[in-house]
Amino acid sequence: MIDTRDEEAFMADSGEGKDGGDGGTLIVMPTYNEKDNLETTLSGIFSYCPQVNVLVVDDSSPDGTGDLAEEMAAADPRVFVIHRSIKRGLGPAYVAGFEWALLHGYQVICEMDMDGSHRPADLKRILDALEADPACDVVIGSRRVPGGGTENWPWYRDLISRCGSGYARHALGLATHDVTAGFRAYRSQALRRLHVDSIHANGYVFQVDMTRRVEYAGGQVTEVPILFVERTQGESKMGTGIVLEAMWRVTDWGIRRILGGKRKATADHLRDGQEAEKD
């Protein structure tokens, strides 16, 4: 069920009349002005993983990303599109995609960037790792484990990422090394336990929230090394507001954890939405 808080954000779902789910794998890919990357990225995904489906969640991109995604969906039964009438951010886009995936019966649900930073070859390795370990709840493509890294990334972006991930790990008591990673594969039962409809993080701190929810719920996280490649087309969506949101939310969660322990922190985050509505 789509979160009613976002009902004004939804225009259409391209999946009408198409088969989806059937216990398979869905790649959720939020987009905003990614027209130049769309065809190349999806072609790469289907080259390495022809069995998966892709859900494009487009925030009414002015460059025509949504229109091109519709054309691709009409030509390929593996491609689906959700159009949202306003730009709500990365977190709400993923929540919408997760809820759509669960509604349509997918058993494995992935996060992946459309900008080419996440390599399709690594997607196959992530999916293989999840399939190889039935006890694993989520596999994260990690830049911060041996064998992982970045390529052509500006030094300041790498510094922000490392500092942010390190701060979140220590403040929240997390074992995962790359807590801000956005290249992941979840089992559907794990997502159902995480109450994703209660998530209100807009920017990249969404990934931190998902990581802490998995760990606090006792879920098993596996990290596999990936190479994160700087985009060659389009512009990064990272901005000061996203960084400030991450600092505020992580600090808030960390204080709750210190004062009340993991159980209180886990229960409290289910009330974040009500608190956010008051702000």
Secondary structure as UniProt FT lines:
FT   HELIX           4..9
FT   STRAND          10..13
FT   TURN            14..17
FT   TURN            22..23
FT   STRAND          25..31
FT   HELIX           35..48
FT   TURN            50..51
FT   STRAND          53..58
FT   TURN            62..63
FT   HELIX           65..75
FT   TURN            77..78
FT   STRAND          79..84
FT   HELIX           90..103
FT   TURN            104..105
FT   STRAND          108..111
FT   HELIX           120..132
FT   TURN            134..135
FT   STRAND          138..142
FT   TURN            146..147
FT   STRAND          149..151
FT   HELIX           155..172
FT   TURN            179..180
FT   STRAND          184..187
FT   HELIX           188..193
FT   TURN            194..195
FT   HELIX           196..198
FT   HELIX           205..216
FT   TURN            217..218
FT   STRAND          221..225
FT   STRAND          227..229
FT   HELIX           240..269
FT   TURN            270..271
FT   HELIX           272..278
//
